[in-house]
Amino acid sequence: MKYLPLLVVLLLTTVSGLAQKAPKTPSGNPADFKVKTCLHSVSYLGVWRGQTPLTVDEFLVKAKELGYEGVMLVAKRPHVSPHDYDKAARKKLKARIESLGLTLVGLAGYTDFTAGIDKPGIPNAEIQAAWVGEIAELAKDLGTNMVRIFTGYERPGISYDKQYAEVVAGLKMAGKLAAEHGVTLAVQNHHDIALHHDAMSWLMREVNMPNVRAGWDAWSPVLEGLSQEELRESIQTMKPYIVNTIAADYVTQPRFNYVHNLTNYQADKPVMRAVPMGQGMIDYKTWFDELKAIGYQGWIVYEMCEVLDGGGSIENLDKTAKIFLDYIKEYEQSSSSSELILPLSR
């Protein structure tokens, strides 16, 4: 029993350490807003048409050469899958990131908690939560405390509440497993379920776990058709939960279907294409100003995650990634001098 007080102290120290390491939610003080740039490895994954793929090490060197402070790594093949990285490989990768002077901001997990909901005999939400647990352990071994995940796509023919409940259950299971490794889950506003800020805020309150937070991005609200004021409102609503934001800029290309019997065209949903930062439709001036107003303390993660204007050559990817850094630098300068920033045009 004489060792019990020491054990309690050690446990409290460990818990305190995890709490200190956890990604910080907004402080409410604009002075705490610091621009820290991070490059997402999905930008060089080769997943989009024409996109040049890089290996993990090639990507790390690229991010350093371009001038980024941090990186986010895709936690699946062909980049950093738990299947391919044993303890030795994880130790080696962690050392490599540190040797380059980069910060591993987080891992990008890919989840869909409503997948297979039409086949209730298969515990898909449990399976996905277990996968998030594997990624969380990988994150801990690599020296980061954040894993980005998604909610779920809405499936036709299944009640919304059933699908929503599956997402809640999946996030709670995943959050519990991630907590065992001192990892925070950043739920990105990407999938259908809880996409709008009112729904996501409700979801966060319902899940009610300190390590299940939000990765809140600007492009989804804009594509939802939200106004500039609603864009600000989305940040204010999500203020208690935001630990990450991912930036990307887009333009719309109109689409039409030919109607033979009318010799005419019918408008369809436009397709989105990626363009360099400041050359698209996303109001990042308003977005960053509002993040600053709430004292956002996370990173600004940049991704090229669509077919890109100018193609997917390594030269164009690098050029576009540099434009983001230029945009951020110009924003910092204009923000500190209280001047308006104009969208970059190149």
TIKE-58728 format. One record per residue (C-alpha): residue number from 1; residue in three letters; chain; x, y, z. Coordinates in pm, 1 decimal. Layout:
<sites>
SITE seq type mol       c1       c2       c3
SITE NUM  ala   A        X        Y        Z
...
</sites>
This chain:
<sites>
SITE seq type mol       c1       c2       c3
SITE   1  met   A      0.0      0.0      0.0
SITE   2  lys   A    295.1    233.0     58.5
SITE   3  tyr   A    343.0    255.9   -320.3
SITE   4  leu   A    -20.2    357.0   -385.4
SITE   5  pro   A     34.9    735.2   -354.2
SITE   6  leu   A    323.3    715.1   -602.6
SITE   7  leu   A    107.4    515.8   -842.2
SITE   8  val   A   -168.4    774.2   -817.0
SITE   9  val   A     80.6   1053.1   -889.5
SITE  10  leu   A    212.2    868.5  -1194.2
SITE  11  leu   A   -138.1    808.0  -1325.0
SITE  12  leu   A   -235.4   1170.8  -1274.7
SITE  13  thr   A     82.8   1285.7  -1444.7
SITE  14  thr   A     11.0   1062.0  -1743.9
SITE  15  val   A   -348.4   1181.8  -1776.1
SITE  16  ser   A   -235.0   1541.6  -1737.9
SITE  17  gly   A     27.3   1489.5  -2007.8
SITE  18  leu   A   -232.2   1354.0  -2249.6
SITE  19  ala   A   -461.3   1647.3  -2175.8
SITE  20  gln   A   -178.7   1895.6  -2240.0
SITE  21  lys   A    -94.9   1728.8  -2568.7
SITE  22  ala   A   -453.7   1721.4  -2694.7
SITE  23  pro   A   -535.3   1955.9  -2985.3
SITE  24  lys   A   -660.5   2284.2  -2846.7
SITE  25  thr   A  -1010.3   2416.4  -2911.0
SITE  26  pro   A  -1051.2   2791.4  -2976.5
SITE  27  ser   A   -963.9   3010.6  -2679.4
SITE  28  gly   A  -1187.7   3304.3  -2763.0
SITE  29  asn   A   -883.1   3532.9  -2771.5
SITE  30  pro   A   -783.7   3650.7  -3122.9
SITE  31  ala   A   -424.6   3689.9  -2999.4
SITE  32  asp   A   -399.7   3310.2  -2972.6
SITE  33  phe   A   -455.7   3267.9  -3347.9
SITE  34  lys   A   -131.8   3158.8  -3510.2
SITE  35  val   A   -102.8   3064.6  -3876.6
SITE  36  lys   A     68.4   2725.2  -3897.9
SITE  37  thr   A     80.9   2567.6  -4242.9
SITE  38  cys   A     42.1   2195.4  -4305.9
SITE  39  leu   A     38.3   1997.1  -4631.0
SITE  40  his   A   -194.5   1698.4  -4669.4
SITE  41  ser   A    -34.8   1397.2  -4839.9
SITE  42  val   A   -358.6   1332.9  -5032.9
SITE  43  ser   A   -226.5   1612.3  -5257.5
SITE  44  tyr   A     41.9   1374.3  -5386.5
SITE  45  leu   A   -139.4   1042.7  -5347.6
SITE  46  gly   A   -216.7    990.4  -5716.9
SITE  47  val   A   -586.1    931.6  -5647.6
SITE  48  trp   A   -718.6   1204.2  -5876.7
SITE  49  arg   A   -704.9   1184.2  -6255.0
SITE  50  gly   A   -359.7   1286.3  -6375.7
SITE  51  gln   A   -222.2   1345.2  -6024.4
SITE  52  thr   A    144.6   1254.5  -5980.2
SITE  53  pro   A    190.9   1007.6  -5692.4
SITE  54  leu   A    476.7   1037.1  -5443.8
SITE  55  thr   A    594.3    785.7  -5186.6
SITE  56  val   A    564.3    885.8  -4821.5
SITE  57  asp   A    931.6    980.3  -4799.7
SITE  58  glu   A    919.6   1172.8  -5128.9
SITE  59  phe   A    617.9   1360.9  -4997.3
SITE  60  leu   A    789.8   1449.1  -4668.5
SITE  61  val   A   1093.6   1585.5  -4853.3
SITE  62  lys   A    861.6   1775.1  -5088.4
SITE  63  ala   A    669.2   1936.8  -4800.3
SITE  64  lys   A    996.5   2047.7  -4641.3
SITE  65  glu   A   1136.1   2184.3  -4967.4
SITE  66  leu   A    817.4   2379.2  -5036.8
SITE  67  gly   A    834.7   2544.7  -4695.2
SITE  68  tyr   A    553.1   2380.0  -4498.5
SITE  69  glu   A    584.1   2346.8  -4121.2
SITE  70  gly   A    371.3   2036.6  -4080.5
SITE  71  val   A    222.6   1742.1  -4266.0
SITE  72  met   A    -92.8   1534.0  -4249.2
SITE  73  leu   A    -49.6   1177.8  -4371.7
SITE  74  val   A   -314.4    962.7  -4538.8
SITE  75  ala   A   -369.0    662.4  -4311.3
SITE  76  lys   A   -432.3    406.6  -4583.6
SITE  77  arg   A   -249.2    255.4  -4876.2
SITE  78  pro   A    -48.3    358.3  -5064.8
SITE  79  his   A     70.7    592.7  -4789.7
SITE  80  val   A     63.4    505.1  -4417.3
SITE  81  ser   A   -157.9    204.1  -4353.5
SITE  82  pro   A   -140.2     23.0  -4017.1
SITE  83  his   A   -113.1   -297.2  -4221.5
SITE  84  asp   A    220.4   -188.9  -4367.0
SITE  85  tyr   A    384.6    -20.7  -4068.7
SITE  86  asp   A    500.3   -243.5  -3786.1
SITE  87  lys   A    662.8    -99.0  -3472.7
SITE  88  ala   A   1005.1    -78.0  -3635.7
SITE  89  ala   A    868.1     96.6  -3945.0
SITE  90  arg   A    674.9    340.4  -3728.2
SITE  91  lys   A    983.6    427.9  -3528.0
SITE  92  lys   A   1178.0    484.4  -3848.4
SITE  93  leu   A    908.8    706.4  -4000.1
SITE  94  lys   A    876.6    911.1  -3681.2
SITE  95  ala   A   1252.9    968.2  -3679.0
SITE  96  arg   A   1244.7   1068.0  -4046.0
SITE  97  ile   A    973.9   1328.9  -3988.6
SITE  98  glu   A   1167.0   1471.7  -3694.5
SITE  99  ser   A   1494.4   1476.5  -3888.7
SITE 100  leu   A   1331.6   1695.2  -4153.3
SITE 101  gly   A   1211.9   1938.1  -3889.2
SITE 102  leu   A    845.9   1873.0  -3971.9
SITE 103  thr   A    551.8   1834.7  -3736.0
SITE 104  leu   A    315.6   1545.2  -3793.8
SITE 105  val   A    -11.7   1731.3  -3740.2
SITE 106  gly   A   -232.7   1426.8  -3773.4
SITE 107  leu   A   -334.0   1120.0  -3968.0
SITE 108  ala   A   -621.9   1124.8  -4215.3
SITE 109  gly   A   -857.0    835.6  -4144.9
SITE 110  tyr   A  -1127.9    736.4  -4393.2
SITE 111  thr   A  -1454.0    621.6  -4236.6
SITE 112  asp   A  -1818.3    578.4  -4333.8
SITE 113  phe   A  -2015.9    460.5  -4032.3
SITE 114  thr   A  -2333.7    403.8  -4234.9
SITE 115  ala   A  -2166.0    167.6  -4483.5
SITE 116  gly   A  -2348.5   -165.8  -4492.1
SITE 117  ile   A  -2637.3    -39.6  -4279.7
SITE 118  asp   A  -2875.3   -222.6  -4513.9
SITE 119  lys   A  -2710.4   -548.8  -4400.3
SITE 120  pro   A  -2769.2   -535.2  -4022.1
SITE 121  gly   A  -2614.7   -877.8  -3966.0
SITE 122  ile   A  -2268.9   -730.7  -4025.4
SITE 123  pro   A  -2144.7   -501.1  -3743.6
SITE 124  asn   A  -1995.8   -244.1  -3980.2
SITE 125  ala   A  -1991.3     44.5  -3732.6
SITE 126  glu   A  -1801.7   -176.0  -3486.2
SITE 127  ile   A  -1559.5   -280.8  -3757.8
SITE 128  gln   A  -1492.8     80.5  -3859.2
SITE 129  ala   A  -1451.9    188.5  -3496.9
SITE 130  ala   A  -1194.2    -88.4  -3449.3
SITE 131  trp   A  -1012.0     41.6  -3758.6
SITE 132  val   A  -1006.9    391.7  -3611.0
SITE 133  gly   A   -854.9    238.4  -3298.9
SITE 134  glu   A   -577.4     88.4  -3513.9
SITE 135  ile   A   -512.0    426.9  -3673.3
SITE 136  ala   A   -509.3    593.4  -3331.0
SITE 137  glu   A   -240.6    353.1  -3212.7
SITE 138  leu   A    -45.0    425.7  -3530.6
SITE 139  ala   A    -82.5    799.6  -3463.9
SITE 140  lys   A     50.6    762.5  -3110.3
SITE 141  asp   A    350.5    561.8  -3233.3
SITE 142  leu   A    426.6    827.0  -3494.4
SITE 143  gly   A    406.7   1109.0  -3240.9
SITE 144  thr   A     77.7   1279.6  -3323.0
SITE 145  asn   A   -239.2   1312.2  -3118.5
SITE 146  met   A   -501.3   1368.9  -3387.8
SITE 147  val   A   -684.4   1150.0  -3640.0
SITE 148  arg   A   -922.1   1306.5  -3890.3
SITE 149  ile   A  -1234.4   1096.4  -3965.1
SITE 150  phe   A  -1576.7   1125.8  -4133.7
SITE 151  thr   A  -1938.8   1055.6  -4030.2
SITE 152  gly   A  -2138.7    860.8  -4290.7
SITE 153  tyr   A  -2302.9    890.4  -4629.9
SITE 154  glu   A  -2682.2    879.5  -4628.5
SITE 155  arg   A  -2818.5    560.3  -4786.6
SITE 156  pro   A  -3153.4    557.2  -4969.5
SITE 157  gly   A  -3433.1    343.7  -4829.6
SITE 158  ile   A  -3307.7    359.5  -4468.8
SITE 159  ser   A  -3455.3    602.9  -4215.9
SITE 160  tyr   A  -3238.7    904.5  -4139.8
SITE 161  asp   A  -3260.8    851.2  -3764.3
SITE 162  lys   A  -3137.0    493.5  -3796.1
SITE 163  gln   A  -2836.6    611.6  -3996.2
SITE 164  tyr   A  -2772.6    903.4  -3762.4
SITE 165  ala   A  -2784.6    669.5  -3461.9
SITE 166  glu   A  -2530.9    441.7  -3631.3
SITE 167  val   A  -2294.0    737.2  -3670.0
SITE 168  val   A  -2335.7    830.7  -3302.6
SITE 169  ala   A  -2268.5    473.3  -3192.9
SITE 170  gly   A  -1967.7    445.6  -3422.6
SITE 171  leu   A  -1815.4    772.8  -3303.5
SITE 172  lys   A  -1857.6    674.4  -2939.3
SITE 173  met   A  -1688.7    338.7  -2994.0
SITE 174  ala   A  -1411.7    498.8  -3198.7
SITE 175  gly   A  -1366.9    777.2  -2945.3
SITE 176  lys   A  -1326.3    528.9  -2661.6
SITE 177  leu   A  -1060.0    333.7  -2851.2
SITE 178  ala   A   -877.7    651.5  -2957.3
SITE 179  ala   A   -874.2    775.4  -2597.1
SITE 180  glu   A   -674.9    468.8  -2496.4
SITE 181  his   A   -391.3    610.8  -2706.7
SITE 182  gly   A   -433.8    975.8  -2605.3
SITE 183  val   A   -570.8   1061.2  -2950.5
SITE 184  thr   A   -837.1   1316.5  -3044.2
SITE 185  leu   A  -1070.4   1244.2  -3335.5
SITE 186  ala   A  -1138.4   1543.3  -3563.6
SITE 187  val   A  -1471.4   1476.7  -3736.1
SITE 188  gln   A  -1462.9   1657.1  -4070.1
SITE 189  asn   A  -1773.8   1814.5  -4226.0
SITE 190  his   A  -1744.6   1600.3  -4536.5
SITE 191  his   A  -2005.4   1321.8  -4544.5
SITE 192  asp   A  -2384.4   1362.8  -4562.5
SITE 193  ile   A  -2474.3   1294.7  -4199.8
SITE 194  ala   A  -2443.3   1610.3  -3982.9
SITE 195  leu   A  -2290.2   1815.0  -4264.8
SITE 196  his   A  -2451.7   2146.1  -4164.4
SITE 197  his   A  -2311.5   2322.6  -3858.3
SITE 198  asp   A  -2636.0   2300.4  -3662.4
SITE 199  ala   A  -2647.0   1924.0  -3717.3
SITE 200  met   A  -2275.7   1879.6  -3642.9
SITE 201  ser   A  -2301.0   2082.2  -3323.2
SITE 202  trp   A  -2591.4   1862.3  -3213.4
SITE 203  leu   A  -2389.7   1552.5  -3302.5
SITE 204  met   A  -2094.2   1669.1  -3093.8
SITE 205  arg   A  -2320.4   1729.0  -2794.9
SITE 206  glu   A  -2485.9   1390.4  -2836.1
SITE 207  val   A  -2156.5   1201.9  -2864.1
SITE 208  asn   A  -2033.3   1408.0  -2567.9
SITE 209  met   A  -1674.1   1284.2  -2552.1
SITE 210  pro   A  -1379.4   1516.3  -2477.2
SITE 211  asn   A  -1163.3   1357.8  -2747.6
SITE 212  val   A  -1427.3   1367.0  -3025.1
SITE 213  arg   A  -1398.6   1713.9  -3175.4
SITE 214  ala   A  -1452.2   1875.1  -3516.9
SITE 215  gly   A  -1236.0   1935.4  -3820.7
SITE 216  trp   A  -1429.1   2228.5  -3967.5
SITE 217  asp   A  -1371.1   2326.0  -4331.2
SITE 218  ala   A  -1493.0   2620.7  -4540.9
SITE 219  trp   A  -1566.3   2455.0  -4872.8
SITE 220  ser   A  -1855.8   2237.4  -4753.3
SITE 221  pro   A  -2063.9   2530.1  -4619.3
SITE 222  val   A  -2001.1   2723.0  -4940.9
SITE 223  leu   A  -2113.5   2428.8  -5155.4
SITE 224  glu   A  -2419.3   2402.5  -4930.7
SITE 225  gly   A  -2505.0   2752.0  -5051.5
SITE 226  leu   A  -2443.3   2930.8  -4722.4
SITE 227  ser   A  -2401.4   3307.6  -4726.1
SITE 228  gln   A  -2102.9   3499.3  -4592.4
SITE 229  glu   A  -2287.0   3562.3  -4266.2
SITE 230  glu   A  -2382.9   3194.6  -4238.7
SITE 231  leu   A  -2019.3   3104.6  -4300.4
SITE 232  arg   A  -1925.7   3309.6  -3993.7
SITE 233  glu   A  -2217.6   3160.6  -3803.1
SITE 234  ser   A  -2094.7   2808.3  -3876.3
SITE 235  ile   A  -1762.2   2887.1  -3706.3
SITE 236  gln   A  -1930.0   3051.7  -3409.5
SITE 237  thr   A  -2163.0   2753.5  -3369.4
SITE 238  met   A  -1875.1   2505.3  -3388.9
SITE 239  lys   A  -1640.9   2715.4  -3175.5
SITE 240  pro   A  -1637.4   2476.8  -2874.1
SITE 241  tyr   A  -1526.2   2185.9  -3092.1
SITE 242  ile   A  -1293.0   2303.3  -3373.0
SITE 243  val   A   -943.4   2153.6  -3357.3
SITE 244  asn   A   -857.0   2140.6  -3728.3
SITE 245  thr   A   -939.6   2300.7  -4060.7
SITE 246  ile   A   -850.3   2187.5  -4413.6
SITE 247  ala   A   -835.5   2442.7  -4694.2
SITE 248  ala   A   -893.3   2390.8  -5066.3
SITE 249  asp   A  -1031.9   2619.8  -5333.2
SITE 250  tyr   A  -1272.8   2528.2  -5613.0
SITE 251  val   A  -1458.7   2657.1  -5915.6
SITE 252  thr   A  -1781.2   2524.4  -6062.8
SITE 253  gln   A  -1820.3   2400.7  -6418.0
SITE 254  pro   A  -2185.7   2399.6  -6529.6
SITE 255  arg   A  -2333.5   2076.9  -6664.6
SITE 256  phe   A  -2634.4   2024.6  -6891.9
SITE 257  asn   A  -2827.2   1725.8  -7024.5
SITE 258  tyr   A  -2966.3   1733.8  -7377.8
SITE 259  val   A  -3345.5   1687.7  -7395.0
SITE 260  his   A  -3409.9   1535.7  -7739.1
SITE 261  asn   A  -3783.0   1601.1  -7770.8
SITE 262  leu   A  -3735.7   1968.5  -7681.7
SITE 263  thr   A  -3415.3   2027.3  -7874.9
SITE 264  asn   A  -3291.3   2194.0  -7561.4
SITE 265  tyr   A  -3078.9   2143.5  -7249.9
SITE 266  gln   A  -3166.0   2083.7  -6886.1
SITE 267  ala   A  -2934.2   2207.8  -6613.8
SITE 268  asp   A  -2771.8   1947.3  -6388.8
SITE 269  lys   A  -2552.3   1974.2  -6079.2
SITE 270  pro   A  -2222.7   2148.2  -6165.9
SITE 271  val   A  -1894.1   1963.8  -6128.2
SITE 272  met   A  -1628.9   2106.5  -5898.1
SITE 273  arg   A  -1265.2   2152.0  -6001.9
SITE 274  ala   A   -970.4   2247.0  -5781.9
SITE 275  val   A   -785.3   2573.4  -5840.4
SITE 276  pro   A   -502.3   2750.5  -5656.2
SITE 277  met   A   -585.6   2923.4  -5329.6
SITE 278  gly   A   -757.9   3258.3  -5382.9
SITE 279  gln   A   -866.1   3180.5  -5739.8
SITE 280  gly   A  -1188.9   2999.0  -5656.6
SITE 281  met   A  -1528.9   3053.0  -5502.2
SITE 282  ile   A  -1444.1   2991.0  -5133.0
SITE 283  asp   A  -1441.1   3305.6  -4918.8
SITE 284  tyr   A  -1124.8   3236.5  -4720.4
SITE 285  lys   A  -1085.3   3599.9  -4615.3
SITE 286  thr   A  -1404.7   3569.7  -4412.5
SITE 287  trp   A  -1314.3   3218.7  -4297.8
SITE 288  phe   A   -971.3   3302.7  -4159.7
SITE 289  asp   A  -1093.4   3630.4  -4009.5
SITE 290  glu   A  -1360.2   3441.3  -3815.1
SITE 291  leu   A  -1116.8   3170.9  -3706.1
SITE 292  lys   A   -893.3   3448.3  -3577.4
SITE 293  ala   A  -1187.1   3610.4  -3397.7
SITE 294  ile   A  -1257.8   3292.9  -3198.4
SITE 295  gly   A   -890.3   3233.8  -3116.3
SITE 296  tyr   A   -847.8   2921.4  -3330.1
SITE 297  gln   A   -529.8   2740.2  -3219.8
SITE 298  gly   A   -500.0   2457.6  -3471.7
SITE 299  trp   A   -323.0   2421.7  -3805.1
SITE 300  ile   A   -431.7   2527.1  -4152.7
SITE 301  val   A   -400.3   2212.4  -4360.6
SITE 302  tyr   A   -383.1   2252.6  -4738.2
SITE 303  glu   A   -498.4   1983.9  -4979.3
SITE 304  met   A   -523.2   1942.6  -5355.1
SITE 305  cys   A   -809.2   1696.1  -5353.3
SITE 306  glu   A   -979.3   1711.5  -5692.9
SITE 307  val   A   -882.6   1733.0  -6057.2
SITE 308  leu   A   -657.2   2039.9  -6054.5
SITE 309  asp   A   -648.8   2334.5  -6292.7
SITE 310  gly   A   -329.4   2295.7  -6494.6
SITE 311  gly   A   -312.1   1919.1  -6450.8
SITE 312  gly   A   -152.0   1683.6  -6205.3
SITE 313  ser   A    212.4   1709.9  -6306.4
SITE 314  ile   A    462.0   1742.7  -6024.5
SITE 315  glu   A    546.1   2092.1  -6150.5
SITE 316  asn   A    183.9   2207.0  -6131.4
SITE 317  leu   A    123.7   2043.5  -5794.4
SITE 318  asp   A    432.2   2214.6  -5653.0
SITE 319  lys   A    335.8   2549.0  -5804.9
SITE 320  thr   A    -14.6   2526.6  -5658.2
SITE 321  ala   A    114.8   2423.5  -5316.0
SITE 322  lys   A    349.2   2725.7  -5316.5
SITE 323  ile   A     63.1   2959.9  -5408.9
SITE 324  phe   A   -111.7   2849.9  -5089.5
SITE 325  leu   A    191.5   2954.0  -4884.5
SITE 326  asp   A    201.7   3287.2  -5069.2
SITE 327  tyr   A   -167.7   3338.2  -4999.4
SITE 328  ile   A   -123.2   3266.8  -4629.6
SITE 329  lys   A    177.6   3499.3  -4608.6
SITE 330  glu   A    -19.4   3777.5  -4775.6
SITE 331  tyr   A   -312.5   3712.6  -4542.4
SITE 332  glu   A    -88.4   3739.1  -4236.8
SITE 333  gln   A     59.2   4066.2  -4359.1
SITE 334  ser   A   -274.6   4224.6  -4441.6
SITE 335  ser   A   -435.7   4089.9  -4125.3
SITE 336  ser   A   -165.3   4234.3  -3902.5
SITE 337  ser   A   -199.6   4571.5  -4074.4
SITE 338  ser   A   -581.3   4554.5  -4064.2
SITE 339  glu   A   -602.2   4579.4  -4441.6
SITE 340  leu   A   -832.4   4375.4  -4659.0
SITE 341  ile   A   -671.9   4090.3  -4847.1
SITE 342  leu   A   -763.5   4055.2  -5208.3
SITE 343  pro   A   -785.1   3711.6  -5370.8
SITE 344  leu   A   -455.8   3630.3  -5537.1
SITE 345  ser   A   -474.2   3625.1  -5914.2
SITE 346  arg   A   -202.5   3450.3  -6109.4
</sites>
